[in-house]
Amino acid sequence: MAALRVRNLRKSYKDVLAVNGVDLEVMPGECLGLLGPNGAGKTTTVEICEGLLEPDSGDVELLGRHWNSHAGELRQRLGIQLQETQLSERLTVMETVRLFRSFFRQGPEAAEVIGMVRLGDKRDARVGNLSGGQKQRLALACALVGDPEFLFLDEPTTGLDPQARRMIWDLIEQFKRSGRTILLTTHYMEEAERLCERVAIMDFGKVIALGPPAELVASIGVPPPPAPANGNLEDVFVALTGRHLRDD
């Protein structure tokens, strides 16, 4: 059974069709990367899967459950890091993680999770005094504190320096080794190639390519110069979605 099964998902905002018949499956223990240019429909798709938005039509089955009948159970089994997590700037790091821990019936102690994201020396610092990268790591701690079976990560390393990004990658790989499942959105092709067993590329509300990164690279053949002779996932992305820039 798929950990996440999405069928014919559609969502419109006035006259904009944000998600247009998306089909996806994420298998247990898999990290699936969801890629696409700005405005492709990635965040809307993920927010529907997370139970934050209602679709216009289609079906989402998550861990064998549906949001309209098992919302309380699903919230106990998921970890969610939003693209922008708004945390109270007056609370300390420890107070913030303890607050999120209180929402779950089970999970590690707050101090353990703070140590996992390497914020132990900031446990008594107020959130408002943290750097952008430290806030990102705190948001990840809040997503992990319920010991989730399924983790949604929406651009978790945006704005992080290389050391912090690789630390997050190590945490994600550790999470995978424990048999958990991840849906990851990212703009970093290197990140998707390293972490994801498969990637889905979206554009204009549709999934236009799906498969292991190496297979997608092979499918476009040898890219023209100045791209590397053997190609990479960024070449696939550009070949499928075009070279023109998109507005946010």
N, C-alpha and C positions, 0 to 999 in steps of 0.2 A: 504494500500500500504506500502511495506517495505521502510524504509528510505535508506537502502543500499541493493541492490540485485546483487550478483555475480554469474555468471553462467559459468561453465566449463573453468575456468581461467587457462592459461598455459603461462609459461615463462621459457626460457632456456638461459644459458650463456655458449656458446660453447658446450661442451659435458655434462654440468651439467643441469639437469632438476630441476629448483628451485621451480616451482609451477606446479603441475601436476593434472589439472582438479578440481580445488577448486570450490565448491558451498557454498555460505553463504547468509544469510539474517539477517539484523539487523532491528528490528521493531522500529517505532517512540517512543521515550522516554526510550528506552532500553540501558543498558550498556552491550555490548557483550565483553567478554574477549577472546583474542586470545593468546593461550599458546602453548609452544613447545620448545624443546631443541634448542641449537644453530644450525643454518643451516637448520632448519625445513621448511623455506620458509615464515615465518611470515612477516618479514620486506619487502620482495619483494611484497607480497600480499598487504600489507598496502600501499606501495608506488604506486602501480598500482591504487588502489582505490583513492588515493589522487591526481591522475593525474600527478605524477612525473615520472612514467615509462609507456611505451607502452607495453601491453601484446602481446605475439605472437598470441594468439587466445583467444576467450571467450568474455564475455560481462560484463560491470560494469554499473549499473544504480544507480545513487546517487541523492536522493531527486527528483526522477522522471526525471532526466536529464542525459545526456551522455557527457563525456569530449570532444568528437570530434565535438560536436555541441553547447555546452553551457558552455564552459570553463570559460568565464568571469563571468557569473552569479554564477556558482558554487564557484568560488574563493571568492565571496562576502558572501557566506552563510556558509563557513567552517572555522573551527579553527584547526590548525595543530601544534602539538609539535613533532618535529623530535627526534629521538634517540640522536642525537648530533646536537644541534642548534648552528651554528657559528654566533656569534654576534660581532660587531665591539667593540674592547676593549677600544677604545679611547672615545667612546660616554658615556654619563652618563646614568643611569637607566631611568630618565625622557626623555632624548633625544631619547633613544632606543624605548620606548613605544610610544612616539609621532610619531616617524617615521613609526612604524607599524600601528598606528591608521590612518595615512594619506592614507593608501592603501584601506581603507574601507569607504563606503558611510555612514554607521551608526555604532553606538557603544558607549560605555561609555567613559567618559573623561579619559585621561591617568592617572591622579592622583587617580581616583576611582579604576582602575584596579591595580595600584601599591599598594594601600591599601588592596585590596582583597588578594593579595599574601604576604602581610605583609613585604613589602620592603619600607615602607614610610620613615624610617630613613636612607635609602640608596638612596633616589631619586636623590641626587646630586653626588653620588659616581660613579666613572668610572667603566665600566663593567670589565675591566682588574683587578680591585682591589677586586672584589667580590669572595666569596668562591664558591666552586663547587655547594653546595646546593642553594646558593643565585642565581647563574646563572640558575639553573634548574627552580627556581620559576620565574625568569625573563622570561625565555622561555615560561612558562605557561601563564604569563601575555600577552605576544605577541600573543599567540594563542587565548586568550579570548577577545582581544581588539576590534574585529569586531562584538561582540555579536553573535557568530555563532549558527546556528541551529544544526550542526553536528560537533562533536569534535573528532579528531584523536589524541590519546595519545600513543606514542611509548615509553614504559618503562619510564613513567614520574617521578618515584620516585627512580630510580637507583642511589645509592650513597648518598642518603639523610639519615640524622639521624632520629631516631624514631619520634621526635617531628615534624620535617619538613614533614616526610612522612604522619603522621596523619593529618597535616594541609592540605596537598594536597588532602587526602581522603575526608576531610570535604568539600573542594571546589568542588570536583567531585560530591559528594552527593547533594550539593546545586544546581549544574548545572542540575542534574537529576530531582530534585524536580520542576524545572522550565519547565519540559517537553522536554528538549533537549535530543539528542541521542549521544552515545559515542561508539567508537571502541577503546578498550584498549589492548595493548600488555604489558605483565608483566612476570617476572620470580618469583614474590612473590605470592605464593599460597594463603596466608592469604589475600592479597590485592584483588585477584580475587574473593575469597569467600565472602568478605565483600561488594564489589562494583558491582558485575556482576549478572544480572538476569540469564544469560546463559554464558557458556564458550565453545569455540571450541578449541580442542587440535589438533595441526598439527604435522606431522612428515613426513619426506621425501617428502615434497611438497603436501601432502594430508591432508584433515581433517579426522582424525581417530575417533573422538568422539565429540559429540555436545549435550548439554543439560544443565539444571540447575545444579549447583554444587552438591546439595544434591542428585539428581537423579544419577549423575555420581558416587558419592561415594557409593551409594546403589548398583550400578550395578556391582561393583567388589567384593561385599561381605565383610566379615570380613578379614582384612589383617593379615598376619602372624606377630608374634612378631619380632622386638620390637616396631612395629607400634601401635598406640592407638587402643584399642579394637573396637571403633566405626568408625575408619577410618577418612580420610580427603582428600581434593583435591590433596595434594601432593602424597598420596598413589595412587590415580588414575593416576596421571601424570607418576609416576615411573612404575606402572604396565603396562601402555600402551606404553611407549617409551623406557623402559629398564633402567637398572641401570648403564650401562657403560657411561663414560664421553665422551662428544663431543667437538671437536675443534671449536673455533669461526668461 
